[in-house]
Amino acid sequence: MEENVMIRNEKVRNLVLCSLFAALIAVCSWISIPTTVPFTMQTFAVFVTIGILGGKLGTLAVLVYIVMGVIGLPVFSGFAGGYAALVGSTGGYIIGFIGIAAAMWLFSGLFGNKIWVQASGMVAGLLICYVFGTAWFMVVYGMNTGAVGLATVLSWCVIPFIVPDLLKIALALIVIKRLKPALRKGK
């Protein structure tokens, strides 16, 4: 009986954490500087989510965030929501968050949770997100506006974000290091 209560409490705790971190990603998406692809704190929140919750639960939180947006909740940058926001020219970067989660999950599964592993997983995930999002942008932008070259898209959608994204990784590593032990104590 006591074991069933503990399992149920763990499930409730995981549900609450998943929901809170999905909400954190949404709030961080609203912190935005508008450009062709807006500067937001979404990637920071995705890094923190996976780093604290781990691969399985963190990926679920990212998926919950994306589903919230798809069903119309204004969780994307600029308080956008709905399917159209996701299939627009920058939607591939949002879907690319799943790549960040997968890379971080894979790296931690293979090499543990040392800081260099977390940082490497974040960088690898960010590269996946850049590649997927850039390819998506080129296709959707090309269909709607006309073909555009890779160098141009990189200059719009990737190069301006490299330094800010690396700073987000550094900040996420600090937050994870401080917050993760506190959440473990709450178990």
C-alpha positions in Angstrom: 0.0 0.0 0.0 2.8 2.4 1.0 4.6 1.6 -2.2 1.5 2.5 -4.3 1.3 5.8 -2.5 5.0 6.5 -3.2 4.6 5.6 -6.9 1.4 7.8 -7.2 3.2 10.7 -5.4 6.2 10.4 -7.9 3.8 10.4 -10.8 2.0 13.5 -9.5 5.4 15.2 -8.8 6.5 14.4 -12.4 3.3 15.7 -13.9 3.6 19.0 -11.9 7.3 19.4 -12.9 6.5 18.7 -16.5 3.7 21.3 -16.5 5.8 23.9 -14.7 8.7 23.5 -17.1 6.4 23.6 -20.2 5.0 26.9 -18.7 8.6 28.1 -18.2 9.4 27.5 -21.9 6.2 29.5 -22.8 7.1 32.4 -20.5 10.7 32.5 -21.8 9.3 32.6 -25.4 7.5 35.8 -24.5 10.9 37.4 -23.6 11.6 38.5 -27.1 13.4 40.9 -29.3 11.7 40.9 -32.7 13.8 40.1 -35.8 13.4 37.8 -38.8 13.7 35.0 -36.2 13.0 36.6 -32.8 15.7 36.6 -30.1 13.9 34.8 -27.2 14.8 32.9 -24.1 13.1 29.7 -25.3 16.3 27.8 -26.0 17.5 28.7 -22.5 14.3 27.3 -21.0 14.6 24.1 -23.1 18.2 23.6 -22.0 17.2 24.1 -18.3 14.2 21.8 -18.7 16.2 18.9 -20.1 19.1 19.5 -17.8 16.9 19.5 -14.6 14.2 17.0 -15.5 16.3 14.6 -17.5 15.8 13.3 -21.0 12.5 11.5 -20.7 10.5 13.9 -18.6 12.3 17.0 -20.1 11.4 15.8 -23.6 7.8 15.3 -22.5 7.8 18.9 -21.2 9.1 20.2 -24.5 6.4 18.2 -26.4 3.7 19.6 -24.0 4.9 23.1 -24.8 4.7 22.4 -28.6 1.2 20.8 -28.3 0.0 23.8 -26.2 1.0 26.0 -29.1 -0.5 23.8 -31.8 -3.9 23.8 -30.0 -3.9 27.6 -30.0 -2.5 28.7 -26.7 -0.3 31.8 -27.2 2.9 30.2 -26.0 5.2 31.0 -28.9 7.2 34.1 -29.5 5.1 37.2 -29.8 2.2 35.5 -28.0 1.5 33.4 -31.1 -0.2 30.1 -31.1 -2.0 27.7 -33.4 -0.9 25.3 -36.1 -0.1 28.2 -38.5 2.6 29.5 -36.2 4.2 26.1 -36.1 4.1 25.5 -39.9 5.3 29.1 -40.6 8.9 29.8 -41.7 10.3 29.8 -38.2 8.3 26.8 -36.9 11.2 24.5 -37.7 13.2 26.0 -35.0 10.4 25.2 -32.5 10.3 21.6 -33.7 14.1 21.6 -33.5 13.7 21.9 -29.7 12.9 18.2 -29.8 16.4 17.7 -31.4 17.9 19.6 -28.5 16.1 17.3 -26.1 17.1 14.2 -27.9 20.8 15.2 -28.1 20.9 16.2 -24.4 19.2 12.9 -23.5 21.6 10.9 -25.7 24.7 12.6 -24.3 23.6 12.1 -20.7 22.7 8.5 -21.3 26.0 7.7 -22.9 28.4 9.9 -20.8 26.6 10.8 -17.5 25.7 14.3 -16.2 29.1 15.9 -15.9 29.1 19.6 -16.9 31.1 19.0 -20.1 28.6 16.4 -21.1 25.7 18.7 -20.5 27.4 21.5 -22.4 28.3 19.2 -25.3 24.7 17.9 -25.5 23.4 21.4 -25.5 25.7 22.4 -28.3 24.9 19.3 -30.3 21.2 19.9 -29.8 21.5 23.5 -30.8 23.3 22.4 -34.0 20.4 20.0 -34.8 17.9 22.8 -34.1 19.8 25.2 -36.4 20.0 22.6 -39.2 16.4 21.5 -39.0 15.1 25.1 -38.5 17.2 26.5 -41.3 16.1 23.8 -43.8 12.5 24.4 -42.7 12.9 28.1 -43.1 14.3 27.8 -46.6 11.5 25.5 -47.8 8.6 27.5 -46.2 10.1 30.9 -47.1 10.8 29.7 -50.6 7.2 28.5 -51.1 5.7 31.8 -49.8 8.2 34.4 -50.9 10.6 32.9 -53.4 13.9 31.0 -53.2 16.6 32.3 -51.0 20.2 31.1 -50.7 21.6 29.2 -47.7 24.1 32.0 -47.0 21.3 34.5 -46.7 19.2 32.3 -44.5 22.2 31.6 -42.2 22.8 35.4 -42.0 19.2 35.9 -40.9 18.5 32.9 -38.8 21.7 31.4 -37.4 24.8 33.7 -37.3 23.2 36.5 -35.2 22.1 33.8 -32.7 25.3 31.9 -32.1 26.8 34.2 -29.4 23.5 34.7 -27.6 22.8 31.0 -27.7 26.2 30.2 -26.3 25.5 32.7 -23.5 22.2 30.9 -22.9 24.0 27.6 -22.6 26.4 29.1 -20.0 23.5 30.6 -18.1 21.5 27.3 -18.3 24.5 25.3 -16.9 24.7 27.7 -13.9 20.9 27.4 -13.3 20.9 23.6 -13.6 23.9 23.3 -11.2 22.0 25.4 -8.6 18.4 24.3 -9.1 18.7 20.5 -9.7 20.0 19.7 -6.2 17.3 21.7 -4.7 14.6 19.8 -6.6 16.2 16.5 -5.5 15.9 17.5 -1.9 12.2 18.0 -2.4 11.7 14.3 -3.2 
